């Protein structure tokens, strides 16, 4: 989004500069013609006519200079403000992650303690419900902070640290993280197969897939994640048996697009698409039947590690 806005400003600046150049050329021709006409004895040109032409041309050129300077000033001011805001939110997100991670860890410890503590049936059920809800909210808040931090990096076009990673290991770790919240079945097991990816980006992608299910299909009976090895690729298919999408399919994956849903922030699928592009992979969305996501990762044999 920032890149498109920058191109828009540069387009306006280029247009104004072109107009300024044409105005300068036009003023040069006016002065040159006025100089020639001053040597010709024509009654119509008597008096202040030539001076008026020169002054009007100079005034027009001055306005063009002022307009150009103002536009460039506003552009650089907006650019500086945007970078300052991005840096602020990135710093704020980073600062919030530490206490949030601590709160989440304590919640997990509390859940394990309750499981091993003898309690009456109804009391035990209530405590389990509250602790699971607290754990779910902690995970959701942590994911949202990660998304905003990742979005700031993506919009700044920060480079990724691509290196060989085992996709199945990352997938099992993230599935274990949401255990008890989403039932997940992993099909296919290309053990040891390396893909070219960034740790943080891959983590963000998987967490956003799970978060999308929690937000839009919380009552799913099973999330199927299939891994298939193809020539030079590992294709991951994610299907949560949710309802089909009724909005504009071509807008899925655009920043802040949520259709009519009040849930979510509208950046999850956008981040997945952008991060897959930066990792030289591919992200496809099939909307019928249901909503199915296909992610194609380059294997290490066909990718570059640097």
Secondary structure, DSSP 4 states (H G I P E B T S, - for coil): -HHHHHHHHHHHHHHHHHHHHHHHHHHHHHHHHHHHHHTS--GGGTTTHHHHHHHHHHHHHHHHHHHHHHHHHHHHHHHHHHHHHHHHHHHHHHHHHHHHHHHHHHHHHHHHHHHTS---HHHHHHHHHHHHHHHHHHHHHHHHHHHHHHHHHHHTTPPP--EEEEHHHHHHHHHHHTTTTS-EEEE---TT-EEEE-HHHHHHHHHHHHHHHHHH-TT-S-EEEEEEEETTEEEEEEE---PPP-S-GGGTTSTT--TT--SS-S-HHHHHHHHHHHTT-EEEEE-SSS-EEEEEEEBTTTS---
